[in-house]
């Protein structure tokens, strides 16, 4: 066993028995490289990554390759999900050197950590030649290697910095919709060609924008994904992306963050339109999260692998999910199998005659469909399951808390709200240290907190989750803890120009401090912070939080015209900022049916960024409730914007009317 045996990351533990003498990221590795006068070989990946597994099997488990690595380099293995800051700065280097990026990421760096050569996946023969060539260059052309590393660092430093502009206007948001329309796939939804990733943040913006063109793009995309192979038609939940432009063949890994974001978006689609499909997919995705991703401690695991074992014991991508006509017959018999093959399009869409299940249209016999689907799901449960990365990531659990709390309220499923609360308790009790400003640890596993400091996205998404949970439950603990986390955002992450760095000012010093305002698989830390700050300002009237949110949204104005696909969350938050957002104070006993009716009317309104304060009116720690009272003994709702409130109303119909102003 190498030095990874004591780590908590499932990804690092997957490599603990490699013949490679792996170091975890840290000063010990840098000191060893300096002492031996050899370069660092930094390998970055994550547990659900298919090509990471391939390179591990080909090279890191191979004795000959491991001997070369151990002889010529100090080898460092990094879980990108534990250390997104390390991943970000080296990914910038890979993209600068090669024009593309991905995982596994392979970086050769000086003992000080400056990258001088990089790439992604290398087949074993190529990788062995590369190891020798890099070592030879280090020994024979040290000055050239060091100069190359310095050039990379200087180039990255020169192009760092966040674009900015004024707070987005309605015209800028209209411009963003036109930019998105230019890359929209009108036939199958989504943007651009293969591979296609679920554009959850962009769709959230389009639903909030609400124009006919915006809604058409959102609905086409959401329906195509829900009916395609990227959605698990038997068990619920979405795969990471589609390798084709048709949403047919997924890359089979399932990530917590994708499904949390998509659960929330499908719930919002249902709220906006009443779509039966939206409701089914949202609830099935929530059920999948509850069934397959909850940890014993009550939070949510990070991912399910793409790979699993097949019937013959071999491992491969997607084997848990795909079907042949013969396998359908074994489970269902001839008649139901033929019907299921037609309904799910089992026509050999994947490999070796197997098919990913799709659902192009709802079947005309719902009872038969449910019976067949139940039988197939039960049979699939007997297959070897994909591996699960069960570490808890604060940021992604924050997204899950927000999604489950809101879905629970909208669909009147208290079990989802309870699950959101339980995850929030774990983040508060285990990941959070101190009060305002509170410090957040990024990961935990098996009830044991990790040592990696929280990044901006951890603080912002956890605060977003807590604020959403407060708006659903009225439990002031979550409002207060969100404020504690946002105080750290305002003191440890600002860049001095209105934006935010992704790593805190007292975090580990890397060769570059990471900062990227654009969305990736999750909302950018900057835009997530803007959203949480805006909501907190709406609940408190704090000009400080409002001004910070507006300054952070300046990057949206710079991105909207040409790069709107990478600013979806910022655009969605900008929609909220332009609408106020609406602030609703609901005053009344929480167990009173009239209070609950007003509360539900507020949550069902769909007003972008709406915040709800729920209480009796005497809670000084939620300023939006201060001075608000019931009306003639009846629960009342006050609709405010920028803390200027209209006359209270006492019926859901009156509240809905007020929210349309």
N, C-alpha and C positions, 0 to 999 in steps of 0.2 A: 504494500500500500504506500502511495506517495503522500505528499503533504495535504491532500484534500480530504483525508479521512475525518478530520474534525470539523469540517464545514457543515453548515445547515442547509445550503442551497441544494435542492435535488439535482440540478444540472451539474454542479461541481462534484457531488457524490457519485454521479454516473461515471466520472473519470477517475475516481479514487483508486481503482485497481489497474489503471493503465500502466504499462511499463515506462511511460513518460514520467519523468520526475517533475510533476507539476508543482508550482507554487501558487497559492492564492494571491490575488492582487495585494500588494503591500510593500512596505519598506524592506522586508527580508529579501524579497526577490531583487529589488534594485541594488541592495548591498551585495548580494551574491554575484550579480552581473559585474559590478565594479571590481569586486575582489578577483574574479576570474578573468576580467577584461574581455568579456564576450557580449554580444548583443542580447537583448530580450526578444523572445518570440512570444507575442501576446495573441492568444486565441480567444475570441469572444463569441458566445452563442447563447442558446437558451434551451430548456429541456424539451420543448415541443417542436423543435426545429428539425425537419426531415434531413436536410443536407448536412446539418451538424452531426447527426447520427451516422450518415454515410461516411463523412470524413473521419469520424472517430473509429468506425469499424475498419476502414481501409488503412489508416495511417497511425492513429494514436494507440490502437491495440496491436499493431504490428511491431514485433521485436526489433527488426532491422531499422525501421524508421525511427523508433523510439531511441535506439542507440545513437543515431545521428543527431537527433534533437538534443539528447542529454549531453553529448560530447561537445556540440558546437554552440549551444545557447543555454540561457536560463529561460525556462518555459513557464509562462503565466497563463492560467485559465481564469476567465472572467465570465460570470453570469450577467448578461446585459440587463436582466430584469432587476438584479440586486444593485448594480452599479450603472445606472443610465448615464451618469456624468462621464464615466470612463468610456462607455460605448459611444457617446455623442462626439467626444473630441476625436477619437480614433476613426469613427465613421466619416467625419469631415475630411480627415486625412486620406482615407481610402477613396472617397469620391473625388477629391482634388487630384490624386495621382492616377486614378483609373477611369474616371468619368461615371462610375457606377458603384453601388454598394450592396451589401447583403450579408447574410449569415450562413455559415460560419465566417467570421471576419478574422483574417490572418495579418498581423502587423509585426514587422521587424523594426525594433527601436534601439536607440542608444541606451546605455545604462542609466541615463537620466530621463528616459521615457520619450525622447524625441523620435517620432517615426521617420524612417527613411525609405522603406519599401513596404508595400501592402497589397493585399488582394482579398479574395473571399475563399471559395472552395477550390482546392487544388487536388486533382487525382494523385494517387500515391506516386507513380513514377515521376510525374512532373514535380511533385512536392519534394521528393528526395533530391532531384537535380537542383531545385531552388535552394534547398538547405545548404548544399555544398557551395553553390555560387555566391550566396549571400555571405557565408562564412569566409570564403576566399576573398571577396571584396573587402570585408572588414579587416582581414589580415594584411592585404596587399595594397589597398587604396583607402586607408583610414581617413585621410583628409577629404577625399571625394565623398565618402559616405557621410561624414560629419557635415560637410557643406550641403549635401542633399537634404539631410535632416533639418538643418537650419533654414534652408530655403522653404521647405514645407511649412515650418512653424511661422516664418515671416509672412508667407502668402496667406496662411489661414488667419493670422492676426490682422493683416491688411483688409481682408474681406469680411472680418467680423463686424458686428454692429447691427442694430435693428433698424429697418426702415420705419419711418414714422410720418405722421401727417396730422391733420386736425381730426376731431371727433367725427366719425362718419355721419353724413347727412342722408336724408331719404333718397337724394339723387345718386349718391355713391352706392347705396344698397340696390337701387334699380340697375345701376351699371353692373354690379356684381351678378345679378340675375341674368343679364344679357351675356356676360362673359361665360357663365355656366352653360347657358343655352348653346353657345358656340361649340362646346365639346360634348353635348348631350347625345346619347344614343337613343333616338326616338323609338326604335323598335324594341330594344331590350332593356332600356333604362341604364342608369349609371353614366359614367363619364369616361371618354376615351375608349381604348381598346384593351386587349388582353395584356397582362392579367387585370382583373377587375376586383377592386377592394370595396367592401361596403362603405358608402360615403355617408356615414351616419351623421356627422357634424354638419355637412352640407345640407342633408335632407332636413335636419332640425331647423336650419336657417330658412329653407324654402317653405316649410310649414308655417313658420312664424311670419314670413313675409306675406304669404297668403294671397298673392295675386293669382289670376287664372293660370298664367304660364308657370309660375313657381309651383303651384299645387299639382299641375299636370306632370312636371318633372319628378316631383316627390312621389306621387302615387304610382307612376309607371315604374319607377325604380323599386319601390317597396313591394309592389305586387310581383315583379319579375324575380326579385331575390327570394320571396316567400314561396314561389312556385318552382324554383330551380333546385339544382342539386346542392347548392351552397347551403341550403336550409335542410336540416335533418328531418325528413318527412315522417319518421317514426318516433323519434325521441325528443324533438324540439332542439332549438339552439342552432347557431350559425357557425360554419367553418370560417377560417381566417380570410380566405379569398377564393376567387374562381380563377383557374388557370386559363380559361377561355373567355371570350367576350359575351357568352350566352348565359352565364351563371350556371352552367351544367356541371362541370367537373371541378370540385373544390380542391384546394390544398387543405387536407382533412383536419389539421390541428384546430382545436376549439379554444378560444381565449376568453378569459373572464371579461376583459375590457370591451371586446367587440359585442358580446352578448348583453352586457349592462347597458351600453349605449344604444343598441338596437332595441332592447326591451323598452326603453324610454321613448324612443322614436315611434315604434309601432303603437304604444299606448297613446301617444299624442296624435297619431294618424286616426286612431279610433275616436278620440275625443273630438277631432275636427270634422269627421265625416260619418261616424257610426259604422264604418266598414266591418263586416262580419269577419273577413279575412284578417284584418288588423287585430281584432280582439283575440281570435284564435291563436295567432302567432305570438302575440304578446304574452298571453297566459301560458302557452306551451313553453316559451323561452324562460319565463319565470319558474315554471315547474322544473325545467331542466336544471336551472341554477340551484334550486332547492334540493333536487334529488342527487345530482352528480357533482356539485361543486362545493357544497357546504363542508366545512371542516368540523371535527369534533368540538372545537372551541367556539363554533358559531359564526365564524367568518367564512370567506370564500377563497377557494384555491385558485391558482393562477391560470392553469391550462390543462388540456388533455392533449396527448401526443397525436400526431398524424399517423404514426406507425402502430401496428399491432401484429400479433401472430395469426397465421392462417391455419386452415384445417390440417395441413401437412407439417406444421411446426415452423415453417419459414416466416420471416418477418417481412412486412411490406407496408406501403402507404395505403391507408383506406380499407384494409381488409375487414375491419369490423363493420363497415357501413355498406359495402357493395353486395350485389346479388346477381345470380344467374337464373335463367328460367328453371333449370333443374332444381336449384335450391328453393325456389318458390313452390315447386311441386312437392318437394319433400315436406314442407311445412303445411301447405294449404290443400293439397290434392289438385286434381286436374282442372276442375271448373274454376275454383277460386284463384288458382295460380294464373290461368289464362286471363281472367278478369283483372287481377292485380298487375300482371305484366303490361296490360293495356293502360290501366289507370296511372301507373308509375313510370311508364315508358322504359321498361326493362328490355333494351334493344342493343346492349353492348356498347354503352357510352364510355366505359373506362378501359381497363386492361384485361386481356385474357378472357374476353367474352363476358366480363362482368359489367354491371350497370350501377350507376348512382341513381337513387330514386328521385324522381321529379313528380310534380303534380300540376300539369298544365292547366287543368280545370277541375273544379269540384265535382266529384262523382255524382251520378244521378240516384245512387242508392246509399244514403249516408249511414244507415244501419250496417249494411254489408261492409262498407268502407271501414267503419270503426272496428268491426269484428276481425276483418283481415289485418288491419294495422296492429291491433292488439296481439294477434297470433304471431305476426312477424317480429314485433318488438320483443315478445317473450322468447322467441327462438334466438334472436340476436343476443339476448342477455346471456345465453349459454356459450357464446363465442369468447375467446380471450379478449379482455378489454384493453383499450389503449392505456398507457401509463398516465398518471396524473401528477403534475407538479403541484404539491400541496402547500407551498409557501404562501403566506398571506402578504400581499403588497398593499400598502396603505392607499395609494392613489386609486388603484382599481377597485378596492373595496369601497372607497368613497363613491365611485361611480355606481357600484352595485347598490349601495344604501339609498342613493337618490332614486335610482330606477325602481327598486322594490317598494320603497315607501310611496312613491307617486302611483305606481301601478296598483298597489294595494288599496290606496284611497279611491282611485278612479274606478276600479273593478269591484270595489267593496269586498276585498279579500284580506281580512285582518291577519291571516297567517303570513302574508307577505310583509306587512308592516312590522309584525313581531320579528321576522327574520332580519329586516333592516335594522331594527333596534338592537338585536343581539349582536350583529356585526359592529354596530356603532359602539356598543359597550366594550367590545374587545379592543377596538382602535383607541378608545379613550383610556381604558385601564392599562393596556399593555404597550401600546405604541407611543402614547403621549406622556411627556414629562414636563411637569411644572404648569404654571398658569401664565397669564399674559405677560410677556410673550412665551408661549408654550413651544417646546421642541418635540419634533416628531421623528420616530424611527421608521425607516422605510418598510422593513420586512419583519415577519415572525414566522415561526414554524413549530408545530407541536406545543403551542402555548409558551414558547420561549422567544423573546424579542431578539432580533439581530442587532448588529452594531452599526449598520450603515445608516448615515444621516438621511433624513427625508429631503427630497428635492422639492422644487417649487410646485410641481404637479401633485406631490403628495399632500402638501398643505392646502393647495387650492381645491383639489377634488374631495379631500376629506371635509373641508369646510363646506363645500357645496352639498355633500351628502348630509352633513349635520343640519344645515339650514333647511334643506328639503324635509328632513325628518321632523324638525321643529314645526314647519308649516303644516304637516299632516297630523301630528300628535298634540301640539301645543305644549310639549315638555320643554321647559326653559333651559334645562341642562344643555341641550344641543345648540341652542342659540348662543349661550355663554361660551361653550367650547369652540364654536366656530369663530367667535370674536377673539379668543385667545390665540388661535392658529393664525388668524389674519393679522394680528399684531406682529407676529414673526415675519409674515410676508412683507409687511411694510418696513420692518427694521433690518432684515437680513438679506433681502433679495433685490432691492432697487438698483438700477444701473445709473442713476443720476440724470437720465434723460427722459424719464417717463415710462421706461420699460422695466423689465425684470430679468435678472440672470436666472438660469435654471438651477444653479447650485448656490448655497448660502455663502456669505462672505467669510465665515469662519470654518468652511469646509476644507477638505483636502485640496492642496494646490496641485493642479495638473498643468500641463504645458499651455493650456488654454482654458479659460473659464467658460463653460458651455452656456450658450444663449441662442435660442431659436424660437421666434414668435410663431412659426407656422405649425399647423396641425400635422400630425402623422397618423398613427393608428389610434391615438387618443388626442383630446384637445391639447393644444400647446399649453405649457405652464402659464404663459403670459395671459392667454385668453381665458383659461380656466380661472386664474386669479381675478381677472377683470369681472367675470361673472359673479364670483362669490363676493367680491368687494361691493359690486353694485347692489346685490341683494341685501347685504348687511347694511349698507347705507340707507336702503329703502326702509329697513326695519328700525333704524336708529336715528335717521336724519343727520348722520355724520358727514359733514362736508369733506373731511379728510379722506374717508373711504371712497366717496363719490368722485372726488378729483383724481384719486389714484386710478380708479377704474377707467375714467374717461381718458386719462393720459395713456394707459396701456392699450386702449382701443385705437389710438392713433395709427398703429401699425396696420389696422384694417384698411384705412384709407389708402395706404401705399400699396396694398396687395389686391384690392378689390377689382381693379380694371383688368389685370392680366393673370393673376394667380388666385382667383376666388376659391378654387378647389382646395387650396391649402390654408384657407382662413375661415372655414365654415363655422367654427365655434365663436370666433370673434365677430363674424357677421350676425350670428344668432344673438349674441350679447348686445351688439349694437342695436338690433331691433328692439330689445328690451329697454335700452337707454333712451331711444327715441320716443318710446311710448310711456316713459316715466321712470321706471315701470310702475304699473298700478300697485298700490299698497292697500290691502284690505285688513282692517281691524275688526275682528268679530268678538263681540263681548256678550258673554252669557255662560250659564253653567254648562260644562262640557257634556254632561249626561242628559241635557234637555234636547228633545227631538227637534225643537225649533232652531237651537244652536247648530245641531248637526246638519240640518237642511241648509242653513246659510253657508256653513263651511263647505258642504259639497257643491253648492252653486258656485262658490268662488273657485274651487279647484277645477271645476268643469268648464270654466269660462274660456280657457285657452289664450288669455291675454298674455302676450310675450313677456316673460320675466316676472309675472305677478308674484308678489310675496304676500303671505297671510300670517297675521299675528292672532293668536287664539288664546283667550283668557277671560278673566273676570273684570279687567279694567284697573285693578289695583296692583299690578305687577310692575314695579318701577324698573326692573331689569330688562323690560322690553318696551322701549320708549314709544313705539307706535300705539301701544295700548293706553298710555298715560292720558288721563282726563277723559277717556271714553266710557260711557255708561250705557246701561240698557235704557230702553224707551218705554215708559209706562209699564215697567215690569216685564217687558218682552226683550228677548235677545235682539241685538242690533248689529248691523254691519256698517262700517264707515269706509268709503272709498276715497283714497287720498292719492295725490301725486306730489312728490317733493314735500311731503308732510302738510300739504294744504288739502283739507278734507271737505267733502260735500256733506250735506245733511244726512243723518243716519237713516237707514231703511231697515224694515223688519221682516220682509218676505223675500224668498228666493227670486221671484219674478222682478221685484223692484231692484234687487242686487244685480241681476243680469242686465237690466236696463241701464243701471249706473255704469256698469263696466263696458258698455258699448260707446259711452261718450268719449 
